[in-house]
């Protein structure tokens, strides 16, 4: 039995899927993260792939837009964006990646064996629009989100066996990322507009996304404090945008990445260079990072996709900035982890760890060409903290 089948059964039976990494264990930080020495050390000169890495780490190119993935007959999609990894039988895994183009969009996948060799590549979603980020579910599906006005969420099968299903109940808005909270049995959703909101979808049955209640976060205009949730009257946004339907809704400047771990939902807002922490257990929100509040030059700007590691580190990708993935440690230190050189007209997307935490996948959406047809997807291997 493949792990996806087992996990769906476990979730529907009421157990909680295991999520790696406890981020900021215990109490919240009193102040946003500040620049400091990276736990991985300084970046070395760029390697043959143009990637600057700490000592002990190596990179390889997995796929390039418009070209066949090595060892397969599948042509990799343009503008690779959000992604996630899934464990398979025999110790292998799958990396799923969105395609942020219109028309076409959708998502593709690369499959690896236990040694990290590419064994297959294929399409898992087609004929959608501007699929930007998304999120992994505890039952091992991929939520691919359309970043267009009144866009949809599509639930897809990383194995490429079952057809993708549009999940209308999750609302129609300019979707960005999604993160599943198996404790409260909700899925958090970000919205990429300058006055966007943070939502959560509460399925009627956990593990089944065909019906449920879409709620919006409510609260004051500050950067910390208590928050609430209110139902969105019309998730279809037939006459009024979802973000404008609840007067008490709290607005965020350009919602981007979203990641859940250990009772917290971490999300980024690119318009103001912030990383936020939502304490889901206590319904509070606070700043984990703000590029305008650092001492000296900000190491992390253009905050975008975000993921976490088993050590409790957050890895935040830059859209613009200096084309870096930065690490934010549980001790409140922010520092560059890697940098892609010679690609200033691109952005870094889709960071995701392999199931064992030893490999980090990500893409440069437009590569050296600055065009959506120039995307490059990478793998970084090395001694990540555990």
C-alpha positions in Angstrom: 0.0 0.0 0.0 1.4 3.4 -1.0 1.8 5.9 1.9 -0.8 8.3 0.5 -3.5 5.6 0.9 -2.5 4.7 4.4 -2.4 8.4 5.5 -5.9 9.1 4.2 -7.2 6.2 6.2 -5.4 7.3 9.3 -6.7 10.9 9.1 -10.3 9.9 8.4 -10.1 7.6 11.4 -9.3 10.5 13.6 -5.6 10.3 14.2 -3.3 13.3 13.7 -0.7 13.2 11.0 2.8 13.8 12.2 4.4 17.1 11.2 8.2 17.4 11.4 9.8 20.2 13.3 8.7 22.2 16.3 9.1 25.9 15.4 9.5 28.3 18.3 8.7 25.7 20.9 6.7 27.2 23.7 6.3 30.9 24.2 6.4 33.4 21.4 9.3 35.7 20.8 9.2 39.2 22.4 10.7 40.8 19.3 11.0 40.0 15.5 14.1 38.1 14.3 17.3 40.0 13.8 20.4 39.5 11.6 23.1 37.2 13.0 25.5 34.4 12.1 24.0 31.6 10.2 24.0 28.2 12.0 25.3 26.8 8.7 28.2 29.3 8.3 28.9 31.8 5.6 28.2 31.3 1.9 31.0 30.0 -0.4 31.5 31.2 -4.0 29.0 30.0 -6.5 29.2 26.4 -7.7 28.9 25.2 -11.3 25.2 25.7 -11.1 25.5 29.4 -10.0 24.4 28.6 -6.4 26.2 29.9 -3.3 26.0 27.4 -0.4 27.5 26.9 3.0 30.4 24.4 3.3 29.3 20.8 3.1 26.3 21.4 0.8 26.0 20.7 -2.9 23.5 21.5 -5.6 22.2 19.8 -8.8 19.7 20.9 -11.4 16.6 18.6 -11.5 14.7 20.1 -14.3 14.5 23.0 -16.7 11.4 24.6 -18.3 10.7 23.4 -21.8 13.1 20.5 -21.6 12.7 16.8 -20.9 13.4 15.8 -17.3 16.5 13.6 -17.5 15.6 9.9 -17.8 12.0 10.6 -18.6 9.8 11.7 -21.6 8.1 14.5 -19.6 8.8 18.1 -20.5 9.0 20.4 -17.4 6.6 23.2 -17.1 7.2 26.9 -17.4 7.5 29.2 -14.4 7.8 26.6 -11.7 6.4 27.9 -8.4 5.1 26.4 -5.1 6.0 22.8 -4.3 6.0 20.0 -1.7 7.5 16.5 -1.2 5.7 13.2 -0.6 7.1 9.9 0.7 6.6 6.8 -1.4 7.0 3.1 -0.8 10.6 1.9 -0.8 12.0 5.0 0.7 11.6 7.3 -2.4 9.7 10.5 -2.7 7.9 12.9 -5.1 8.4 16.6 -5.6 5.3 18.4 -6.9 5.7 21.9 -8.5 3.1 24.4 -9.7 3.3 26.3 -13.0 2.5 30.0 -12.7 1.4 30.8 -16.2 -1.9 31.6 -18.0 -3.2 29.9 -20.0 -2.1 26.3 -19.1 -1.0 26.6 -15.4 -1.3 23.4 -13.6 1.4 21.3 -11.8 4.0 18.7 -12.6 5.9 16.1 -10.5 9.2 14.4 -10.4 9.6 11.0 -8.7 12.8 9.8 -7.0 14.0 6.4 -5.7 15.5 5.9 -2.3 19.0 6.9 -3.6 17.7 10.2 -5.1 17.7 9.1 -8.7 14.9 10.5 -10.9 12.7 7.6 -12.0 9.7 9.4 -13.5 8.1 12.8 -14.2 4.6 13.6 -15.2 1.7 16.1 -15.1 -0.7 16.1 -12.2 -2.9 19.2 -13.1 -3.6 20.9 -16.4 -5.7 23.7 -18.0 -5.9 26.0 -14.9 -4.6 29.5 -14.4 -1.6 31.0 -12.8 -1.0 28.3 -10.3 1.3 30.0 -7.8 1.7 28.3 -4.4 -0.5 25.8 -2.5 0.0 23.3 0.3 0.3 19.7 1.3 -2.5 17.9 3.1 -2.1 15.3 5.9 -3.7 12.8 3.5 -1.0 13.3 0.9 -2.7 15.4 -1.7 -1.4 18.7 -3.2 -3.6 21.8 -3.0 -2.7 23.9 -6.1 -3.9 27.5 -5.8 -4.8 29.9 -8.7 -3.3 33.4 -8.2 -6.0 35.2 -10.2 -9.1 37.2 -9.3 -11.7 34.7 -8.1 -9.3 31.9 -8.5 -9.9 28.3 -7.3 -8.1 25.7 -5.3 -7.5 22.3 -7.0 -6.9 19.2 -5.0 -4.4 17.0 -6.9 -2.8 13.6 -6.7 1.0 13.7 -6.5 1.1 10.2 -7.8 -0.8 11.2 -11.0 -3.3 8.5 -10.7 -6.5 10.2 -9.6 -7.9 13.2 -11.5 -7.6 16.7 -9.9 -10.8 18.1 -8.3 -11.7 21.7 -8.0 -12.6 22.6 -4.4 -15.2 25.4 -4.8 -16.1 25.5 -1.1 -12.6 26.8 -0.3 -13.5 30.1 -1.8 -12.9 32.2 -4.9 -10.2 34.8 -4.5 -6.6 35.5 -5.5 -5.2 32.4 -3.8 -1.6 32.0 -2.8 -0.6 29.4 -0.3 -2.3 26.8 1.9 -1.3 25.0 5.2 -3.1 22.2 6.9 -3.6 22.3 10.7 -4.5 18.7 11.7 -5.2 19.6 15.4 -7.9 22.1 14.7 -8.8 20.4 11.4 -8.6 23.5 9.3 -6.7 24.7 6.3 -5.2 28.2 6.3 -5.2 30.2 3.1 -3.3 33.4 2.1 -4.5 36.0 -0.4 -2.1 37.9 -2.6 -3.5 41.4 -2.9 -2.5 44.6 -1.1 -5.5 44.4 1.2 -5.8 40.6 1.3 -6.9 38.5 4.2 -5.9 35.3 6.0 -8.6 32.6 5.8 -9.2 29.2 7.2 -11.4 26.5 5.7 -13.1 24.2 8.1 -14.3 21.0 6.2 -17.4 19.4 7.4 -15.5 16.1 7.5 -11.7 16.3 8.0 -10.0 14.9 4.9 -12.9 15.7 2.6 -12.7 19.2 1.0 -15.9 19.2 -1.0 -17.9 21.1 1.7 -17.2 23.2 4.7 -17.1 26.7 6.1 -14.7 29.4 4.9 -13.7 31.8 7.7 -11.7 35.0 7.7 -9.3 36.2 10.4 -10.6 39.3 12.3 -8.7 41.7 14.5 -7.3 45.1 14.9 -4.8 47.0 12.8 -1.8 46.3 15.0 1.0 43.7 14.4 0.2 41.6 17.5 -2.6 40.6 19.7 -5.7 38.5 19.9 -7.7 37.6 16.8 -11.0 36.0 15.9 -12.6 34.2 13.0 -15.9 35.0 11.2 -17.7 33.1 8.4 -17.4 34.5 4.9 -21.1 34.9 3.8 -20.5 34.2 0.1 -17.2 32.2 -0.6 -18.1 32.2 -4.3 -17.7 36.0 -4.3 -20.5 36.3 -6.8 -21.1 40.0 -6.1 -18.5 41.1 -3.4 -14.9 40.0 -3.0 -14.4 37.7 0.0 -12.0 40.1 1.6 -14.7 42.8 1.7 -17.6 40.7 3.1 -16.7 40.9 6.8 -16.3 44.4 8.2 -14.0 43.2 11.0 -11.6 41.3 8.7 -7.9 42.0 9.3 -6.1 42.9 6.1 -2.6 42.0 5.1 -0.3 43.5 2.5 0.2 40.8 -0.1 -0.2 37.4 1.5 2.4 34.9 0.2 3.8 31.7 1.7 2.1 29.7 4.5 3.5 26.9 6.7 2.0 25.1 9.7 4.0 23.3 12.4 3.6 22.6 16.1 0.5 24.8 16.8 1.7 27.8 14.7 0.8 28.9 11.2 3.6 31.0 9.7 2.8 33.2 6.8 4.5 36.0 4.8 3.4 39.3 3.4 5.5 40.6 0.6 4.1 44.1 0.4 5.6 45.0 3.8 8.4 42.4 4.1 7.0 40.6 7.1 6.8 37.0 8.4 3.9 36.5 10.8 3.2 33.8 13.4 -0.4 32.8 14.1 -0.6 31.0 17.5 -3.5 28.7 16.5 -4.0 27.3 20.1 -4.4 30.8 21.6 -5.8 32.8 18.7 -3.1 35.4 18.7 -0.9 36.8 16.0 2.6 38.5 16.1 5.5 39.4 13.9 8.3 36.9 13.6 10.3 39.1 11.1 10.0 42.6 9.6 12.6 43.8 7.2 12.0 47.4 8.4 12.8 46.5 12.0 16.2 44.9 11.6 19.5 46.4 12.9 21.5 47.4 9.8 20.9 46.0 6.4 18.0 43.5 6.1 19.3 40.1 5.0 15.8 39.0 3.9 13.7 41.1 1.6 10.9 40.2 -0.8 9.6 37.5 1.5 7.6 34.8 -0.4 7.3 31.0 -0.1 8.2 29.5 3.3 8.8 26.0 4.7 10.3 24.5 7.8 12.8 21.9 8.8 12.9 19.3 11.6 15.2 21.6 13.6 12.6 24.3 13.9 14.3 26.5 11.4 12.1 28.5 8.9 13.4 28.7 5.3 12.0 31.8 3.5 12.5 32.3 -0.2 12.9 35.7 -1.8 10.9 37.1 -4.7 13.5 39.6 -5.8 15.8 40.8 -3.1 19.2 39.2 -3.7 17.8 35.8 -4.8 18.4 34.1 -1.5 16.7 31.5 0.7 17.2 32.8 4.3 16.9 30.9 7.5 15.1 32.1 10.6 16.2 30.1 13.6 14.1 29.4 16.8 16.6 31.7 18.5 15.4 34.6 16.4 18.4 34.9 14.1 17.9 35.5 10.3 20.7 34.9 7.9 21.2 33.8 4.2 21.2 30.0 3.7 21.8 30.0 -0.1 22.0 32.5 -3.0 21.3 31.9 -6.7 23.6 34.2 -8.8 23.2 35.7 -12.3 19.4 35.5 -12.2 18.4 38.9 -10.9 15.2 39.0 -13.1 13.9 35.8 -11.4 12.5 34.8 -8.0 13.0 31.8 -5.8 10.0 29.5 -5.4 8.8 26.2 -4.0 11.1 25.4 -1.2 10.4 21.9 0.2 12.3 19.2 2.1 12.5 15.6 1.2 10.8 13.3 3.7 14.1 12.6 5.5 15.1 16.2 5.7 18.4 15.8 3.8 17.5 17.5 0.6 15.9 20.9 -0.2 14.1 21.5 -3.5 13.3 24.9 -4.9 13.1 26.7 -8.3 14.3 29.8 -9.9 11.1 30.7 -11.6 12.6 32.5 -14.6 16.2 31.4 -14.5 18.9 33.3 -16.3 16.6 34.4 -19.2 14.1 36.3 -17.0 11.3 34.6 -18.9 8.8 32.0 -17.7 10.3 29.6 -20.2 13.6 29.8 -18.4 12.7 28.2 -15.1 15.2 25.9 -13.3 14.4 23.5 -10.5 17.2 22.6 -8.0 18.1 20.1 -5.3 20.4 21.0 -2.4 21.9 18.2 -0.3 23.8 18.5 2.9 24.0 18.4 6.7 20.7 20.1 7.5 20.1 20.5 11.2 17.8 18.0 12.8 
